[in-house]
Amino acid sequence: MKKRSESSPLNKDDELSPAFKRELRRRIADAKDPVRYVVFSDISGRGRWRLWLNVSDDGYGMSIDQATLFKRKAVALAVAKAYSSGKKNRLHLARITTKNGKRRVLKYE
């Protein structure tokens, strides 16, 4: 696969390699995937009262709509670990979907 400089645009006559086409299809499918991860704190320990982590405000919200979405599970785990270090209550992950602009929990982990 030939690397192009950012200043030179693709011409219509340029042929894309099959590897480049595969990578482009993979990235588009990954971007369209509605599955995301959110970090939450289970205050009561029974799953009845959850606070959802909002990283940009450095706080918690009462609604899942206020939670920060993470595309990758590894990143969400790293954030949960960083926020719960030295705390009594550890943070958990929830796998959610964002179809139709609504957030719905698929699985609590």
N, C-alpha and C positions, 0 to 999 in steps of 0.2 A: 504494500500500500504506500503510495507516494504521498509525502507530506507537502502541503501547499502553504505558502505564506499567507497570513491573514489579509495582506493588502491586495493579493491577486484573486479576483472572484472566479468562480467556475464558469467556463464557457459552455454553451449548449452542445458543442461538439465533444467535450470531454466525457470520457466513459468512466463510470464509477466501478471500482473493483467489486467482486462478489463479497469479499470480506467486509468492505466498507458498507455495502448495502445491508448485510446481516447485522452489523453493529448498529446501524441507523434504525432498523426495524426493532431490534431489541430495546434500544433506548426509548423509542416511541411507545412500545408496549409497556415498558416500565413506568413511563410518565402517566399513562392512562389508567394504571392499576389503582383502584380506589382504596386499597387497604393501607392503613396508617397505624401508628402506635402512639399511645398517650400514656403519660405517667400519672399515677394517682396515689393518694395516701388513704388507707382504710382506717379511719379514726376509731370506730367502735370495735373493729376486729371481726365483725360478723358480716361485713359487706353492706350494712344498712346506710352508712354515712360515709361518703367518699368526697375528698377534696382533690380537684384536678389541678395539676401543676401548669402554671403559665410562666414559661421561662423569660419571656420578654418583659413582664412586669415584676419578675422575681417574687412571685407569690402564688397563692392558690385561689381557685374559683369554685363556686358551688355547682356549676353546670359544666357538662362536658363540652359545651360550645365555647367555653373560655379556655380550654386546654390547648397547649401547644402540640401540634401534630408533627410526628417524626416519620419520615419515609422508611428509614432503616431501623430494624430491631436492635442492632448492635449500638447504634447511636442513642436510642432511647434507654437501653440498659446502662450505658456509660453515664448518662445524665442522671438517671435514678440513683446510681451508685454514688455519684458526686454529691447529690443533694441529701442523701441519707447518711453520709459518713458522719459518725459521731452523734447521731440522733438515736433516740429510743425506738421510734417507729420507723421501720424501713418502708421504702416506696415500692410500688408494684407497677406492672404494665397491663394495659388493656389493648387488645387488637380490635380496631374499629374499621368500619367502612364509611366512606363519604359519598355514597351514591345519592344522586338527586339533591345535592346540597345539604343533606341531613347527616348527622353523625349518629351511628348506631353501633353499639358494642357487639362484637362477634364472640370474643372470648376474653375472660379475665385470666391473667397468668400470675 
